[in-house]
Amino acid sequence: MTETHSAEKVEDIEIRLLLEALYITYHYDFRNYSMASIKRRLRQAREQLGFANFSALQERVMHEPEMLPRLLRYLTVQVSEMFRDPSYFCALREKVVPHLKTYPSLKVWIAGCSGGEELYSLVILFREEGLEERTIFYATDINQEALHAAERGIFALDRVRLFTENHRKSGGRSSLSDYYQAAYGRVSFDKSLRRNVVFSDHSLVTDAVFAEMHLISCRNVLIYFNRDLQDRAVGLFKDSLARKGFLGLGAKESLRFSQYAGSFDEFVREEKIYQKRGA
């Protein structure tokens, strides 16, 4: 066995022990995430937090709970933007909203809401389409810091130009500036956008269904899971969706290889929007 191969094997063992320790100690379960993705993010965490190896990182995390949020920043992906992939939101507006308008009340789940960019995008879209008042939005994530950031609704001012352009391309019926105030290099989105929002800690890995939804948007989350965990998440979505409810995934995600693919129809194929089949 070469020295390099031996070092990689030791590293793999350390990573699996660290993930097991996180699950047993804090109930955060990353064990079935894509190993390539987890390894890349953990290496970045180890280097930037200043540890020589993963065993040293594990010892600190287990004995110093304040290290956990610092590590979670690397393990949970917090990269998003408002109206990301505008054509997706345009398809929701033009193809899905007409169906949603037939319901007297609606429930929408943003699974893996990160810092809230997609949440605010959907609330604004629903307000523009006259659906906000009859809708409860559930914004969930496993990262408490991300949830707090989403609840604050504050973003860097230099991101707003992109947000605004995305909103325009998505078919926005108003000016994005109608929804925020700018000051001191930041923008703060109007509190009224959060009046129908429930923020909650929820794990697609370990938690169960909690309500019947009409739309679930879970974009760019499944790509970080292995096949078994992807199936678990899609099974949750299937069980949570009302009959003829809608599921939106990320551009690089698909139900094609899921054991639950037969429970859905491709509603807008190019935008990865699916509709749960009737009984």
LORO-87562 format. One record per residue (C-alpha): residue in one letter; y, z, x. Coordinates in Angstrom, 2 decimals. Last residue first. Layout:
// residues N
<site><residuo>a</residuo><v>Y</v><w>Z</w><u>X</u></site>
...
This chain:
// residues 279
<site><residuo>a</residuo><v>8.29</v><w>-6.55</w><u>-55.17</u></site>
<site><residuo>g</residuo><v>11.40</v><w>-8.37</w><u>-54.00</u></site>
<site><residuo>r</residuo><v>11.85</v><w>-9.52</w><u>-50.43</u></site>
<site><residuo>k</residuo><v>14.27</v><w>-7.82</w><u>-48.10</u></site>
<site><residuo>q</residuo><v>17.01</v><w>-10.20</w><u>-47.02</u></site>
<site><residuo>y</residuo><v>17.65</v><w>-11.10</w><u>-43.40</u></site>
<site><residuo>i</residuo><v>20.81</v><w>-11.89</w><u>-41.43</u></site>
<site><residuo>k</residuo><v>20.13</v><w>-13.13</w><u>-37.91</u></site>
<site><residuo>e</residuo><v>23.34</v><w>-15.21</w><u>-37.76</u></site>
<site><residuo>e</residuo><v>21.61</v><w>-18.60</w><u>-37.34</u></site>
<site><residuo>r</residuo><v>19.01</v><w>-17.76</w><u>-39.97</u></site>
<site><residuo>v</residuo><v>21.33</v><w>-16.72</w><u>-42.79</u></site>
<site><residuo>f</residuo><v>18.92</v><w>-15.33</w><u>-45.41</u></site>
<site><residuo>e</residuo><v>15.70</v><w>-15.35</w><u>-43.38</u></site>
<site><residuo>d</residuo><v>13.32</v><w>-13.69</w><u>-45.81</u></site>
<site><residuo>f</residuo><v>11.92</v><w>-10.23</w><u>-45.22</u></site>
<site><residuo>s</residuo><v>8.77</v><w>-8.19</w><u>-45.89</u></site>
<site><residuo>g</residuo><v>6.61</v><w>-10.68</w><u>-44.01</u></site>
<site><residuo>a</residuo><v>8.44</v><w>-9.83</w><u>-40.77</u></site>
<site><residuo>y</residuo><v>7.17</v><w>-6.26</w><u>-41.00</u></site>
<site><residuo>q</residuo><v>4.62</v><w>-6.56</w><u>-38.16</u></site>
<site><residuo>s</residuo><v>7.55</v><w>-7.73</w><u>-36.05</u></site>
<site><residuo>f</residuo><v>7.27</v><w>-10.84</w><u>-33.91</u></site>
<site><residuo>r</residuo><v>9.78</v><w>-13.00</w><u>-35.76</u></site>
<site><residuo>l</residuo><v>12.04</v><w>-10.14</w><u>-36.82</u></site>
<site><residuo>s</residuo><v>14.69</v><w>-11.28</w><u>-34.36</u></site>
<site><residuo>e</residuo><v>17.25</v><w>-10.06</w><u>-31.85</u></site>
<site><residuo>k</residuo><v>19.39</v><w>-11.99</w><u>-29.38</u></site>
<site><residuo>a</residuo><v>22.32</v><w>-12.52</w><u>-31.79</u></site>
<site><residuo>g</residuo><v>22.17</v><w>-8.96</w><u>-33.05</u></site>
<site><residuo>l</residuo><v>20.59</v><w>-7.92</w><u>-36.35</u></site>
<site><residuo>g</residuo><v>21.80</v><w>-7.78</w><u>-39.97</u></site>
<site><residuo>l</residuo><v>19.56</v><w>-6.49</w><u>-42.75</u></site>
<site><residuo>f</residuo><v>20.23</v><w>-7.16</w><u>-46.44</u></site>
<site><residuo>g</residuo><v>18.90</v><w>-5.61</w><u>-49.64</u></site>
<site><residuo>k</residuo><v>16.85</v><w>-7.66</w><u>-52.16</u></site>
<site><residuo>r</residuo><v>15.04</v><w>-4.48</w><u>-53.24</u></site>
<site><residuo>a</residuo><v>16.88</v><w>-1.52</w><u>-51.74</u></site>
<site><residuo>l</residuo><v>16.61</v><w>-1.06</w><u>-48.02</u></site>
<site><residuo>s</residuo><v>15.45</v><w>2.23</w><u>-46.50</u></site>
<site><residuo>d</residuo><v>11.74</v><w>1.44</w><u>-46.29</u></site>
<site><residuo>k</residuo><v>12.38</v><w>-1.94</w><u>-44.67</u></site>
<site><residuo>f</residuo><v>14.96</v><w>-0.44</w><u>-42.29</u></site>
<site><residuo>l</residuo><v>12.57</v><w>2.30</w><u>-41.24</u></site>
<site><residuo>g</residuo><v>9.83</v><w>-0.28</w><u>-40.66</u></site>
<site><residuo>v</residuo><v>12.28</v><w>-2.29</w><u>-38.55</u></site>
<site><residuo>a</residuo><v>12.87</v><w>0.81</w><u>-36.42</u></site>
<site><residuo>r</residuo><v>9.15</v><w>1.53</w><u>-35.98</u></site>
<site><residuo>d</residuo><v>8.43</v><w>-2.09</w><u>-35.15</u></site>
<site><residuo>q</residuo><v>11.13</v><w>-2.10</w><u>-32.47</u></site>
<site><residuo>l</residuo><v>9.62</v><w>1.09</w><u>-31.09</u></site>
<site><residuo>d</residuo><v>6.22</v><w>-0.53</w><u>-30.75</u></site>
<site><residuo>r</residuo><v>7.68</v><w>-3.67</w><u>-29.13</u></site>
<site><residuo>n</residuo><v>9.79</v><w>-1.87</w><u>-26.52</u></site>
<site><residuo>f</residuo><v>13.34</v><w>-0.92</w><u>-27.38</u></site>
<site><residuo>y</residuo><v>16.60</v><w>-1.98</w><u>-25.68</u></site>
<site><residuo>i</residuo><v>16.79</v><w>-5.30</w><u>-27.54</u></site>
<site><residuo>l</residuo><v>16.51</v><w>-3.32</w><u>-30.78</u></site>
<site><residuo>v</residuo><v>20.06</v><w>-1.99</w><u>-30.41</u></site>
<site><residuo>n</residuo><v>22.16</v><w>-5.15</w><u>-30.21</u></site>
<site><residuo>r</residuo><v>23.08</v><w>-5.10</w><u>-33.90</u></site>
<site><residuo>c</residuo><v>21.89</v><w>-2.70</w><u>-36.54</u></site>
<site><residuo>s</residuo><v>23.70</v><w>-3.57</w><u>-39.78</u></site>
<site><residuo>i</residuo><v>21.95</v><w>-2.28</w><u>-42.87</u></site>
<site><residuo>l</residuo><v>23.12</v><w>-3.45</w><u>-46.29</u></site>
<site><residuo>h</residuo><v>22.10</v><w>-2.31</w><u>-49.77</u></site>
<site><residuo>m</residuo><v>20.77</v><w>1.04</w><u>-48.61</u></site>
<site><residuo>e</residuo><v>18.50</v><w>3.69</w><u>-50.16</u></site>
<site><residuo>a</residuo><v>18.98</v><w>6.99</w><u>-48.33</u></site>
<site><residuo>f</residuo><v>17.60</v><w>9.18</w><u>-45.50</u></site>
<site><residuo>v</residuo><v>14.76</v><w>7.26</w><u>-43.85</u></site>
<site><residuo>a</residuo><v>13.12</v><w>9.27</w><u>-41.07</u></site>
<site><residuo>d</residuo><v>14.05</v><w>10.42</w><u>-37.58</u></site>
<site><residuo>t</residuo><v>12.19</v><w>10.11</w><u>-34.26</u></site>
<site><residuo>v</residuo><v>12.95</v><w>6.78</w><u>-32.59</u></site>
<site><residuo>l</residuo><v>15.63</v><w>5.40</w><u>-34.89</u></site>
<site><residuo>s</residuo><v>17.55</v><w>8.57</w><u>-34.11</u></site>
<site><residuo>h</residuo><v>20.25</v><w>9.91</w><u>-36.41</u></site>
<site><residuo>d</residuo><v>23.34</v><w>12.05</w><u>-35.76</u></site>
<site><residuo>s</residuo><v>25.65</v><w>11.53</w><u>-38.71</u></site>
<site><residuo>f</residuo><v>29.09</v><w>10.22</w><u>-39.66</u></site>
<site><residuo>v</residuo><v>29.56</v><w>9.70</w><u>-43.41</u></site>
<site><residuo>v</residuo><v>32.31</v><w>7.21</w><u>-44.23</u></site>
<site><residuo>n</residuo><v>34.09</v><w>6.81</w><u>-47.57</u></site>
<site><residuo>r</residuo><v>37.45</v><w>8.29</w><u>-46.45</u></site>
<site><residuo>r</residuo><v>37.15</v><w>6.80</w><u>-42.97</u></site>
<site><residuo>l</residuo><v>39.34</v><w>3.71</w><u>-43.43</u></site>
<site><residuo>s</residuo><v>41.96</v><w>5.95</w><u>-45.05</u></site>
<site><residuo>k</residuo><v>42.44</v><w>7.63</w><u>-41.69</u></site>
<site><residuo>d</residuo><v>44.22</v><w>4.53</w><u>-40.40</u></site>
<site><residuo>f</residuo><v>43.10</v><w>3.26</w><u>-37.01</u></site>
<site><residuo>s</residuo><v>44.80</v><w>4.71</w><u>-33.95</u></site>
<site><residuo>v</residuo><v>45.85</v><w>2.28</w><u>-31.25</u></site>
<site><residuo>r</residuo><v>46.36</v><w>3.26</w><u>-27.63</u></site>
<site><residuo>g</residuo><v>48.78</v><w>2.56</w><u>-24.79</u></site>
<site><residuo>y</residuo><v>51.12</v><w>5.40</w><u>-25.69</u></site>
<site><residuo>a</residuo><v>51.50</v><w>4.37</w><u>-29.33</u></site>
<site><residuo>a</residuo><v>50.06</v><w>1.80</w><u>-31.74</u></site>
<site><residuo>q</residuo><v>49.38</v><w>2.33</w><u>-35.42</u></site>
<site><residuo>y</residuo><v>46.41</v><w>0.78</w><u>-37.17</u></site>
<site><residuo>y</residuo><v>45.18</v><w>-0.99</w><u>-40.31</u></site>
<site><residuo>d</residuo><v>47.94</v><w>-3.48</w><u>-41.12</u></site>
<site><residuo>s</residuo><v>47.79</v><w>-4.62</w><u>-37.48</u></site>
<site><residuo>l</residuo><v>44.52</v><w>-6.37</w><u>-38.34</u></site>
<site><residuo>s</residuo><v>46.55</v><w>-8.82</w><u>-40.40</u></site>
<site><residuo>s</residuo><v>45.05</v><w>-9.74</w><u>-43.76</u></site>
<site><residuo>r</residuo><v>42.36</v><w>-11.93</w><u>-45.28</u></site>
<site><residuo>g</residuo><v>40.10</v><w>-11.95</w><u>-42.23</u></site>
<site><residuo>g</residuo><v>37.88</v><w>-15.01</w><u>-42.06</u></site>
<site><residuo>s</residuo><v>35.76</v><w>-13.82</w><u>-39.13</u></site>
<site><residuo>k</residuo><v>37.87</v><w>-15.93</w><u>-36.76</u></site>
<site><residuo>r</residuo><v>40.97</v><w>-13.89</w><u>-37.60</u></site>
<site><residuo>h</residuo><v>39.12</v><w>-10.62</w><u>-37.07</u></site>
<site><residuo>n</residuo><v>37.79</v><w>-11.83</w><u>-33.72</u></site>
<site><residuo>e</residuo><v>41.31</v><w>-12.76</w><u>-32.61</u></site>
<site><residuo>t</residuo><v>42.63</v><w>-9.35</w><u>-33.62</u></site>
<site><residuo>f</residuo><v>39.85</v><w>-7.46</w><u>-31.88</u></site>
<site><residuo>l</residuo><v>40.41</v><w>-9.52</w><u>-28.71</u></site>
<site><residuo>r</residuo><v>44.15</v><w>-8.74</w><u>-28.75</u></site>
<site><residuo>v</residuo><v>43.37</v><w>-5.13</w><u>-29.60</u></site>
<site><residuo>r</residuo><v>41.42</v><w>-4.32</w><u>-26.46</u></site>
<site><residuo>d</residuo><v>44.54</v><w>-3.75</w><u>-24.31</u></site>
<site><residuo>l</residuo><v>45.68</v><w>-1.06</w><u>-26.76</u></site>
<site><residuo>a</residuo><v>42.75</v><w>1.18</w><u>-25.92</u></site>
<site><residuo>f</residuo><v>40.94</v><w>2.46</w><u>-29.00</u></site>
<site><residuo>i</residuo><v>41.24</v><w>5.44</w><u>-31.34</u></site>
<site><residuo>g</residuo><v>39.10</v><w>5.76</w><u>-34.47</u></site>
<site><residuo>r</residuo><v>38.65</v><w>9.53</w><u>-34.15</u></site>
<site><residuo>e</residuo><v>35.37</v><w>9.48</w><u>-36.09</u></site>
<site><residuo>a</residuo><v>33.99</v><w>6.75</w><u>-33.86</u></site>
<site><residuo>a</residuo><v>34.86</v><w>8.76</w><u>-30.75</u></site>
<site><residuo>h</residuo><v>33.13</v><w>11.82</w><u>-32.23</u></site>
<site><residuo>l</residuo><v>30.06</v><w>9.71</w><u>-33.00</u></site>
<site><residuo>a</residuo><v>30.03</v><w>8.31</w><u>-29.46</u></site>
<site><residuo>e</residuo><v>30.22</v><w>11.82</w><u>-28.01</u></site>
<site><residuo>q</residuo><v>27.34</v><w>12.91</w><u>-30.24</u></site>
<site><residuo>n</residuo><v>25.08</v><w>10.13</w><u>-28.93</u></site>
<site><residuo>i</residuo><v>22.08</v><w>9.54</w><u>-31.21</u></site>
<site><residuo>d</residuo><v>24.09</v><w>7.26</w><u>-33.48</u></site>
<site><residuo>t</residuo><v>24.80</v><w>6.94</w><u>-37.18</u></site>
<site><residuo>a</residuo><v>27.58</v><w>5.57</w><u>-39.38</u></site>
<site><residuo>y</residuo><v>26.73</v><w>5.77</w><u>-43.08</u></site>
<site><residuo>f</residuo><v>29.23</v><w>3.87</w><u>-45.25</u></site>
<site><residuo>i</residuo><v>29.56</v><w>4.74</w><u>-48.93</u></site>
<site><residuo>t</residuo><v>30.82</v><w>1.83</w><u>-51.03</u></site>
<site><residuo>r</residuo><v>32.48</v><w>1.51</w><u>-54.46</u></site>
<site><residuo>e</residuo><v>36.05</v><w>1.82</w><u>-53.16</u></site>
<site><residuo>e</residuo><v>35.40</v><w>-0.50</w><u>-50.21</u></site>
<site><residuo>l</residuo><v>34.22</v><w>-3.52</w><u>-52.21</u></site>
<site><residuo>g</residuo><v>37.45</v><w>-5.43</w><u>-52.86</u></site>
<site><residuo>e</residuo><v>36.75</v><w>-8.18</w><u>-50.34</u></site>
<site><residuo>e</residuo><v>39.55</v><w>-7.15</w><u>-47.97</u></site>
<site><residuo>r</residuo><v>38.42</v><w>-3.53</w><u>-48.21</u></site>
<site><residuo>f</residuo><v>34.82</v><w>-4.53</w><u>-47.49</u></site>
<site><residuo>l</residuo><v>35.92</v><w>-6.49</w><u>-44.40</u></site>
<site><residuo>i</residuo><v>38.03</v><w>-3.55</w><u>-43.23</u></site>
<site><residuo>v</residuo><v>35.11</v><w>-1.15</w><u>-43.71</u></site>
<site><residuo>l</residuo><v>32.78</v><w>-3.56</w><u>-41.91</u></site>
<site><residuo>s</residuo><v>35.02</v><w>-3.98</w><u>-38.86</u></site>
<site><residuo>y</residuo><v>35.73</v><w>-0.25</w><u>-38.77</u></site>
<site><residuo>l</residuo><v>32.00</v><w>0.46</w><u>-38.54</u></site>
<site><residuo>e</residuo><v>31.45</v><w>-2.29</w><u>-35.99</u></site>
<site><residuo>e</residuo><v>33.97</v><w>-0.78</w><u>-33.60</u></site>
<site><residuo>g</residuo><v>32.89</v><w>2.81</w><u>-34.19</u></site>
<site><residuo>g</residuo><v>32.29</v><w>4.09</w><u>-30.67</u></site>
<site><residuo>s</residuo><v>28.52</v><w>3.47</w><u>-30.83</u></site>
<site><residuo>c</residuo><v>27.45</v><w>2.77</w><u>-34.43</u></site>
<site><residuo>g</residuo><v>23.74</v><w>2.72</w><u>-33.61</u></site>
<site><residuo>a</residuo><v>22.72</v><w>2.12</w><u>-37.21</u></site>
<site><residuo>i</residuo><v>25.63</v><w>1.05</w><u>-39.44</u></site>
<site><residuo>w</residuo><v>24.22</v><w>1.85</w><u>-42.89</u></site>
<site><residuo>v</residuo><v>25.88</v><w>0.54</w><u>-46.06</u></site>
<site><residuo>k</residuo><v>25.47</v><w>2.06</w><u>-49.52</u></site>
<site><residuo>l</residuo><v>26.85</v><w>0.33</w><u>-52.59</u></site>
<site><residuo>s</residuo><v>27.94</v><w>1.08</w><u>-56.14</u></site>
<site><residuo>p</residuo><v>28.30</v><w>-1.03</w><u>-59.28</u></site>
<site><residuo>y</residuo><v>26.23</v><w>-3.84</w><u>-57.71</u></site>
<site><residuo>t</residuo><v>26.97</v><w>-7.54</w><u>-58.41</u></site>
<site><residuo>k</residuo><v>29.62</v><w>-7.61</w><u>-55.67</u></site>
<site><residuo>l</residuo><v>26.88</v><w>-7.16</w><u>-53.09</u></site>
<site><residuo>h</residuo><v>25.51</v><w>-10.62</w><u>-53.86</u></site>
<site><residuo>p</residuo><v>28.90</v><w>-12.30</w><u>-53.37</u></site>
<site><residuo>v</residuo><v>29.35</v><w>-10.20</w><u>-50.18</u></site>
<site><residuo>v</residuo><v>26.24</v><w>-11.63</w><u>-48.50</u></site>
<site><residuo>k</residuo><v>27.07</v><w>-15.33</w><u>-48.09</u></site>
<site><residuo>e</residuo><v>30.81</v><w>-15.73</w><u>-47.47</u></site>
<site><residuo>r</residuo><v>31.85</v><w>-12.34</w><u>-46.07</u></site>
<site><residuo>l</residuo><v>28.55</v><w>-11.55</w><u>-44.38</u></site>
<site><residuo>a</residuo><v>28.50</v><w>-15.06</w><u>-42.90</u></site>
<site><residuo>c</residuo><v>32.07</v><w>-14.61</w><u>-41.61</u></site>
<site><residuo>f</residuo><v>31.04</v><w>-11.29</w><u>-40.13</u></site>
<site><residuo>y</residuo><v>28.24</v><w>-12.98</w><u>-38.19</u></site>
<site><residuo>s</residuo><v>30.54</v><w>-15.88</w><u>-37.24</u></site>
<site><residuo>p</residuo><v>32.93</v><w>-13.35</w><u>-35.69</u></site>
<site><residuo>d</residuo><v>30.40</v><w>-12.40</w><u>-32.99</u></site>
<site><residuo>r</residuo><v>31.94</v><w>-8.96</w><u>-32.40</u></site>
<site><residuo>f</residuo><v>34.22</v><w>-8.16</w><u>-35.34</u></site>
<site><residuo>m</residuo><v>35.53</v><w>-5.15</w><u>-33.41</u></site>
<site><residuo>e</residuo><v>34.09</v><w>-4.75</w><u>-29.94</u></site>
<site><residuo>s</residuo><v>31.00</v><w>-3.15</w><u>-28.42</u></site>
<site><residuo>v</residuo><v>29.63</v><w>-1.54</w><u>-25.29</u></site>
<site><residuo>q</residuo><v>28.41</v><w>2.04</w><u>-25.72</u></site>
<site><residuo>v</residuo><v>24.77</v><w>1.69</w><u>-24.63</u></site>
<site><residuo>t</residuo><v>23.00</v><w>5.04</w><u>-24.72</u></site>
<site><residuo>l</residuo><v>21.25</v><w>5.99</w><u>-21.48</u></site>
<site><residuo>y</residuo><v>24.34</v><w>5.97</w><u>-19.28</u></site>
<site><residuo>r</residuo><v>26.58</v><w>8.12</w><u>-21.44</u></site>
<site><residuo>l</residuo><v>23.49</v><w>10.21</w><u>-22.22</u></site>
<site><residuo>l</residuo><v>23.43</v><w>11.44</w><u>-18.61</u></site>
<site><residuo>r</residuo><v>26.90</v><w>12.96</w><u>-18.83</u></site>
<site><residuo>p</residuo><v>26.10</v><w>14.45</w><u>-22.24</u></site>
<site><residuo>l</residuo><v>23.00</v><w>16.14</w><u>-20.76</u></site>
<site><residuo>m</residuo><v>24.63</v><w>17.64</w><u>-17.66</u></site>
<site><residuo>e</residuo><v>26.19</v><w>20.45</w><u>-19.73</u></site>
<site><residuo>p</residuo><v>22.64</v><w>21.61</w><u>-20.46</u></site>
<site><residuo>e</residuo><v>22.25</v><w>22.82</w><u>-16.86</u></site>
<site><residuo>h</residuo><v>18.67</v><w>23.81</w><u>-16.06</u></site>
<site><residuo>m</residuo><v>16.82</v><w>20.79</w><u>-17.47</u></site>
<site><residuo>v</residuo><v>19.54</v><w>18.28</w><u>-16.56</u></site>
<site><residuo>r</residuo><v>19.85</v><w>19.64</w><u>-13.03</u></site>
<site><residuo>e</residuo><v>16.10</v><w>19.56</w><u>-12.36</u></site>
<site><residuo>q</residuo><v>15.75</v><w>16.06</w><u>-13.81</u></site>
<site><residuo>l</residuo><v>18.53</v><w>14.70</w><u>-11.57</u></site>
<site><residuo>a</residuo><v>16.83</v><w>16.15</w><u>-8.51</u></site>
<site><residuo>s</residuo><v>13.53</v><w>14.57</w><u>-9.58</u></site>
<site><residuo>f</residuo><v>15.34</v><w>11.29</w><u>-10.17</u></site>
<site><residuo>n</residuo><v>16.32</v><w>10.92</w><u>-6.52</u></site>
<site><residuo>a</residuo><v>19.22</v><w>11.42</w><u>-4.10</u></site>
<site><residuo>f</residuo><v>21.62</v><w>12.43</w><u>-6.86</u></site>
<site><residuo>g</residuo><v>25.36</v><w>11.66</w><u>-6.89</u></site>
<site><residuo>l</residuo><v>26.27</v><w>11.22</w><u>-10.55</u></site>
<site><residuo>q</residuo><v>27.17</v><w>7.59</w><u>-9.87</u></site>
<site><residuo>e</residuo><v>23.94</v><w>6.81</w><u>-8.04</u></site>
<site><residuo>r</residuo><v>21.59</v><w>8.63</w><u>-10.39</u></site>
<site><residuo>a</residuo><v>23.35</v><w>7.27</w><u>-13.48</u></site>
<site><residuo>q</residuo><v>23.20</v><w>3.68</w><u>-12.22</u></site>
<site><residuo>r</residuo><v>19.53</v><w>4.09</w><u>-11.38</u></site>
<site><residuo>l</residuo><v>18.99</v><w>5.54</w><u>-14.84</u></site>
<site><residuo>r</residuo><v>20.62</v><w>2.53</w><u>-16.49</u></site>
<site><residuo>r</residuo><v>18.49</v><w>0.00</w><u>-14.60</u></site>
<site><residuo>k</residuo><v>15.29</v><w>1.99</w><u>-15.14</u></site>
<site><residuo>i</residuo><v>15.99</v><w>2.33</w><u>-18.86</u></site>
<site><residuo>s</residuo><v>16.53</v><w>-1.42</w><u>-19.24</u></site>
<site><residuo>a</residuo><v>13.41</v><w>-2.40</w><u>-17.29</u></site>
<site><residuo>m</residuo><v>11.41</v><w>0.27</w><u>-19.11</u></site>
<site><residuo>s</residuo><v>12.33</v><w>-1.03</w><u>-22.56</u></site>
<site><residuo>y</residuo><v>12.68</v><w>2.10</w><u>-24.65</u></site>
<site><residuo>n</residuo><v>9.48</v><w>3.83</w><u>-25.63</u></site>
<site><residuo>r</residuo><v>10.02</v><w>7.06</w><u>-23.70</u></site>
<site><residuo>f</residuo><v>13.70</v><w>7.36</w><u>-24.62</u></site>
<site><residuo>d</residuo><v>13.16</v><w>10.31</w><u>-26.98</u></site>
<site><residuo>y</residuo><v>15.98</v><w>12.83</w><u>-27.11</u></site>
<site><residuo>h</residuo><v>14.41</v><w>16.07</w><u>-28.36</u></site>
<site><residuo>y</residuo><v>16.39</v><w>18.23</w><u>-25.88</u></site>
<site><residuo>t</residuo><v>13.74</v><w>19.98</w><u>-23.78</u></site>
<site><residuo>i</residuo><v>10.53</v><w>18.15</w><u>-24.67</u></site>
<site><residuo>y</residuo><v>12.14</v><w>14.71</w><u>-25.02</u></site>
<site><residuo>l</residuo><v>14.42</v><w>14.99</w><u>-22.00</u></site>
<site><residuo>a</residuo><v>11.51</v><w>16.33</w><u>-19.92</u></site>
<site><residuo>e</residuo><v>9.31</v><w>13.39</w><u>-20.92</u></site>
<site><residuo>l</residuo><v>12.08</v><w>10.97</w><u>-19.92</u></site>
<site><residuo>l</residuo><v>12.44</v><w>12.71</w><u>-16.56</u></site>
<site><residuo>l</residuo><v>8.67</v><w>12.69</w><u>-15.98</u></site>
<site><residuo>r</residuo><v>8.54</v><w>8.96</w><u>-16.76</u></site>
<site><residuo>i</residuo><v>11.43</v><w>8.33</w><u>-14.37</u></site>
<site><residuo>e</residuo><v>9.84</v><w>10.35</w><u>-11.58</u></site>
<site><residuo>i</residuo><v>6.54</v><w>8.48</w><u>-11.95</u></site>
<site><residuo>d</residuo><v>8.34</v><w>5.12</w><u>-11.81</u></site>
<site><residuo>e</residuo><v>10.26</v><w>6.24</w><u>-8.71</u></site>
<site><residuo>v</residuo><v>7.04</v><w>7.30</w><u>-6.99</u></site>
<site><residuo>k</residuo><v>5.53</v><w>3.88</w><u>-7.72</u></site>
<site><residuo>e</residuo><v>8.66</v><w>2.14</w><u>-6.44</u></site>
<site><residuo>a</residuo><v>8.52</v><w>4.15</w><u>-3.21</u></site>
<site><residuo>s</residuo><v>4.82</v><w>3.28</w><u>-2.71</u></site>
<site><residuo>h</residuo><v>5.52</v><w>-0.44</w><u>-3.26</u></site>
<site><residuo>t</residuo><v>8.33</v><w>-0.31</w><u>-0.69</u></site>
<site><residuo>e</residuo><v>6.16</v><w>1.54</w><u>1.85</u></site>
<site><residuo>t</residuo><v>3.37</v><w>-1.01</w><u>1.45</u></site>
<site><residuo>m</residuo><v>0.00</v><w>0.00</w><u>0.00</u></site>
